Every structure is written in C-alpha cells, then in structure tokens.
C-alpha cells in the first residue's frame, strides 16, 4: 500500500513537472519567435525596401521583414500565387492581374503608393550630350538613331542598355517612351538597374535608364517632353510632374492589411518611413 502510494505520488509529480516544463518552453518559443513578413518584387525598390526593413526591424525586434527583388512582374506573380505578403512594384498592377487576385482570394487587391521616382536616363560621364527630347530618346531605343552625332554628341555608335521584361521600369519605359513599340533588338538586357549603371559607367558610348536613386558614377540626361524645355529628374520636377518620366512606386497586398503588416505599411507612409525614401534617393509623397 505504502509502495503504491509513493508510486502514485511520483506519477503526479512527474506530470506536474512535465506541464511546468512545457509551459516554460512554450513561453520561451513565443518570446523568441519572430513574425516574418515577406516583401518581394521591383529591383528599382529593393534598396528602399531593404532600408525600410532594417529601420523598422530595429524598432520592432519581434518582426522580421524578408526582402527580395526579381522585378515587379515577379513580385506581382508571387502575390497572386500567395508566396509573398507584400509586393513591391514600380508600375501599377494591370487589370488582368487585379482580377486574378480577386478570383483567387475573393477580394480586391489593395494598392499603396509609397514614393515617387523619375526614370532617369544615364550616359557615361564623358558623353557631352546633356539633354534629349522624348522623341529622340524614343528613336534611340527603337534603333532609328544609332550614332551620338545625330543628337549632338560625338561621332560614335550608341550602345543600348535596358531592363528585362519582368521589370516594371521596362514596362513603364516601353509605354511612356516607346509608345508600346518594341525595343531595338540590339538592346542589351540586364537584370537590375545597378547593372545598367555599372555598364554605362564603363561604356563611353552607352545609354541606359532606371530609378533616380541609382544615378551614381554616371551622367543624368535632362529630358524634354512633347512641349517645354528639358528638365532634370530633381525632387521638385518629379513631385510637380514637370519631369516627363515621373512615376509612383507602389506596394500591394492581397487584402486590407492587419496586425504587424498594417503596422509596417503605416510606418512606411509615416514621416519616418518617408524620410527613408529621401535618404535612399527617391522622393517622398508629400502632401
């Protein structure tokens, strides 16, 4: 009887210890575990998104933002497929893409303009061309103008650099500069604006395009629209719309954000988040 009582007591004590240990592990896991938010898409926005993620994460150690690029089209596909929480895009989503979200998830995609940008035309620092009209830029990328002397430069061939077709910048440039015509076949397609800037920086005859934040070690070309003089992609010109290749940068989510995702997006749109936009080299939304 005494042995049976002792055995029963040990069983109860063991059970209590197990419950106690289990609670301790659970609390530790809960405390240590981070909520991961994935953010994928535009290569134009990848430096900006990484800066947002780093600064927000420092203030919210329980939230981890995982940022990756691949292009706006890649990010939008990931949003449709349910493999990213947030999509970065340097172009607006197409109606067909919005419809896919609605059919698959039962609600409308939610769009947040988060910054402004001026697609910048880059040439080598040794190039004496300071400005181009939209018509000249169009003819260059259509392959109709192939020598710099025809647009005020040296007697030298124009070497074209452009983005891959999954890029929102590629699509914006094709629509707003080429009027949806195809790029000249000789255009050298590079994955990412940084690669274009690097190529043009080394190629005295090169020309490329991309986000304003990447314009380092090259020369920015002023652009003249259909009417008016040539203007540079400065903050004032982009925010006013005077620069003809001004655009918004966006993030998209599948539904109205809640919880940590909402807190992150609200912070991006706050004065602090918009301050990061300016630090990186893009332009805050303003009022």
N, C-alpha and C positions, 0 to 999 in steps of 0.2 A: 504494500500500500504506500509506504514511505517512498520507495523507488519510483512508483507510478506517479506520485505527486510531484517528485523532483523532475521527472521526465516531462510532465505536462508543463511545469513552470519554465523549463528550458525552452520548450517549443514556443510558448507565449513570448518569452524574452527575445528569442531569435526572430520571431515575426515582427515584434516591435522595432528591433534594431534594423531589420530589413526595410520597414516602412520609413524609419528615420533616415537611413542612408539614401533611400530612393528619393525622398523629398530634397535632401541636400544636393544630390546630383542634378535633379530637375531644376532647382533654383539656380545652380551654377551654370547649367546649359542655357537657361533662359537669359541669365545675366550676360553671358559671354557671346551669345549668338547674335549676329548682325542681320538686319533686314537688307537683303540685296535687291537693288533696283538696277535693271539693265537699260542701257541707253545706246542706241545703235543708229548709224546712218551716215549722213553727209561728212565727207572728208574736209570740206570747207569749214565745218563746225567742230571738227574733232579737237583742236587745240582749245577752243572755247569751252566745249563740254568737259574736257579734262580739268580745266581750271575751275569750272563750276563745281565739279565733283570733289576736287581736292579741298576747296574752301568750305563747301557745305559739310563735307565729311569731317573736317577738323572740328566743326562746331557741333556735329551730331555723330559721335563715335559709334552709336548703335545702328547707324545706317551706312551701307556701303553702296556707292554708285559705280557700276562697271561700265566703262565707256569703250566703244569700238567704232571704227569707221566702215569703209566699204562702199560709200556712195549713198546718195539719197534714195535711189531705187532699191538698193539692198536693204536699207533701213525700213522702207515702206513695206517691202515684201515680208520682212521679219515681223512687222507689226500685224500684217494680215495673217501670217502663219502662227501668231501667238508666241513667237520666240524672243520678243523684246517687250519691255514695259513701255519704253519711250522711244519714239523715232525722231531723229534729227533730220531735217530736210531743208535744202537751200532753194527749193521750189515748192509751190503749192501742190497738194495732192490732186491728182486727176479725179474726175467724177467717177470713172470706172473703178479706181482704187477705193474711193469712199464707199461705193456700192458693195464692193467685196467685204469691207468691214461690216457694213450693215447686215448683209445677208448671213455672214458667219457668226456675228456676235449679237445681232438683234438691236443694235443702236447706232447712232451716228458717231463717226469719229470726231474727236474734239481737237481743235486747232488752236495753237498759241503762237502768235508772232512774238519772238523773243529778242530780236535785234534787227538792225538794218545794215546793209552792205552795199558797196558799189563794186560791181565786177570790174576789175582793174586790168587794163591791157599793159603787158610788160614787154619791154625791149631791153637789149643789152645797154649797159651804161655808156658804151662807146658809140651808140647809134645817135645820129644827130636829128632824127625825127622826133619832134616834141608833141605833135598833135595829129590826129586823124579824124576825118568825118566818119559817121556811121556807114555811109556809102562806100568809102574807101576801105574801111575795116571789113565790110561785107565782101567786097571784091577780092580782097586779100585772101580771106578764108574760103571763098568759092574757087580760088585758083585763077581768077581773071587777071589779077595784078600779081606778078611774080618777081618783080625787081624793085628794090628800095628806091631807085632813082625816080620811079613813077609817082612816088608820094613824098618827094622832097628829100630823099636820103641818098646814100652813096650808090654807085653802080655795082650792085651785089644782089645775089638771089635772096629771096625771102624764105626763111625756113620756118615752117608752121609747126607749132606745138599745141595740142589740145587735150581735153579730158576724155575719159572713157564714157560710153553711152549710158552707164548706170549712174552717172553723175548728174545731180540737179543743176550744177553750173553749166554742164554741156547742154542740157535741155533748154535752160534759160537763154544761153548764148545763141543756140540754134534758132529759137523762136524770135528773139528780140533783135538779133543782129542779122542772121541769115534768112529771116522771114520763112523759116521752116525748111529751107533748101538744105541739101546735103553738103557736108564739109568736103573740101578738095581731098581726093584720095591720098595726096602726099602728106596730109596732116599726120604728124607723129603723135600717137595717142599715148598718154602717160597716166599712171594711176596715182592721182593726188596732185594738189596744187603745189606742194613743196617740190615735187619732182619737176614740174614745169618751170618754177622759179630757178631751180638749180640748173636746168638745161639752158634757159635763156641767159642766165648769168655767165655761162661758159661759151655761149654761141653768139659771136658778134653779129650774126645775121638773123638771129632768132626772134620770134614773136610768140607770146603766149597770153593766157588770160586766167583769172582766178579771183579769189577773195582778197579784199583790201588788206587784211591782216597779214598776208604772206609777202607783201611787197617789200622785200629787203634784198639789197645787193643787186637790184635791177633799176631800170628807169621806168617811171609811170608815164604813160602817154595820156595827154588830155584828149577828150572825145567831144566832138561837136554833133549835136542831134540834127534832126531834119531842119530845124530853124534855130538860129542863135549861134553864138561863138563856142569855141572849145572850152571845156571846163574840166578841172581835175576832180578825182574822187575824194574830195575832202569831206569832213563831217558836215559842214554847213551845206555843201552842194548835194550830198546824199540825202540828208534829212529834209531839205527843201524840195527835192526831186529835180533840181536843176541838172544834176548829173544824169545823162540819159540811160545809164545802165544800173540805176538804183534798184534795190530789191529788199524784201524782207527775208529773214531767216526764221524757220519755224521749228517747233516741236509738236508732235502729235501723240495722242493716247487714244486707246480704243473706246474709252467711256469717261465720264466725268471723274477726275482723279479724287481719291480719298486717302486718308491716313498719311503715311510718310511720303507717298508720291505727290500728294497735294501740297504738303509742306515744302517739298523740294521745288516744285513748279512755282509756288507762291514766292519762294525766296529768289528764284531766278528773275522774277518780274519785279522784285523789290529794288530799292535804291542800291543795296549792297550787291545783288546779283547783276544789276545793270552796270554797276561800277566795274565788275569783272569784264563785261563786254568791251568797255572802253580800254581797259588795261591790255586786253589781247589785241586790239587794233580794229575792232568793228565799232559800230555806232549804236548807242543806247536808244531806246524807243522814244524817250522824251515824253512830253505831254501832248 
